[in-house]
Amino acid sequence: MSISSINARNQFRGRIKEIIEGPVVSEVDIETPAGLVTSVITTRSVHDLELRVGSEVIAFVKATEVSVAKL
């Protein structure tokens, strides 16, 4: 499954590896073929979407800025 109105490069299909739930926001770690993607979403959305470890999901990435620092 993919969403055709969004560029395919911005979609990563994967499975939820871990959910770190907070009172307002939660971190959702998604294991994808490209690597681990972490999303910070509201805890309410985690419950509304019934997200669970092992759920198959699509991570959509929208970045307006990427910072780089030299090591």
C-alpha positions as CSV (number, residue, x, y, z in Angstrom):
1,M,0.0,0.0,0.0
2,S,1.1,3.5,-0.8
3,I,-0.5,6.9,-1.0
4,S,-0.3,8.1,-4.6
5,S,-0.7,11.8,-3.9
6,I,2.5,11.8,-1.9
7,N,5.9,11.3,-3.5
8,A,7.0,7.6,-3.1
9,R,10.4,8.8,-1.9
10,N,8.7,10.3,1.2
11,Q,7.0,7.0,2.2
12,F,8.6,4.2,4.1
13,R,6.7,0.9,4.8
14,G,7.6,-0.9,7.9
15,R,6.6,-2.3,11.3
16,I,6.5,-0.6,14.6
17,K,9.5,-1.8,16.7
18,E,8.8,0.3,19.9
19,I,6.4,2.9,21.3
20,I,7.6,5.1,24.1
21,E,4.4,6.6,25.4
22,G,4.3,9.9,27.2
23,P,1.4,11.9,28.7
24,V,1.1,14.2,25.7
25,V,3.4,12.9,22.9
26,S,4.9,9.5,22.1
27,E,7.9,8.2,20.1
28,V,7.1,5.5,17.6
29,D,10.1,3.6,16.2
30,I,9.4,2.1,12.8
31,E,11.8,-0.5,11.3
32,T,11.9,0.0,7.5
33,P,14.1,-1.5,4.8
34,A,15.9,1.9,4.7
35,G,16.6,1.8,8.5
36,L,14.9,3.0,11.7
37,V,12.5,5.9,11.4
38,T,11.3,7.6,14.6
39,S,8.1,9.6,14.7
40,V,6.9,11.9,17.5
41,I,3.2,12.0,17.5
42,T,0.5,12.7,20.0
43,T,-0.3,9.9,22.4
44,R,-4.0,10.5,21.5
45,S,-3.1,9.6,17.9
46,V,-1.3,6.4,19.0
47,H,-4.6,5.4,20.7
48,D,-6.9,6.6,17.9
49,L,-4.8,4.7,15.3
50,E,-4.6,1.7,17.6
51,L,-0.8,1.5,17.1
52,R,0.9,-1.5,18.6
53,V,4.4,-3.0,18.4
54,G,4.4,-5.2,15.3
55,S,1.7,-3.1,13.5
56,E,2.5,-2.6,9.8
57,V,2.5,1.1,8.9
58,I,3.7,3.6,6.4
59,A,5.9,6.4,7.7
60,F,5.5,9.7,5.7
61,V,8.5,12.1,5.8
62,K,8.1,15.8,5.3
63,A,11.2,17.7,5.9
64,T,11.6,21.4,5.4
65,E,15.1,21.6,6.8
66,V,18.0,19.2,7.3
67,S,21.0,20.3,9.4
68,V,24.5,18.9,9.0
69,A,27.4,19.2,11.5
70,K,31.0,18.2,10.8
71,L,32.4,15.6,13.2
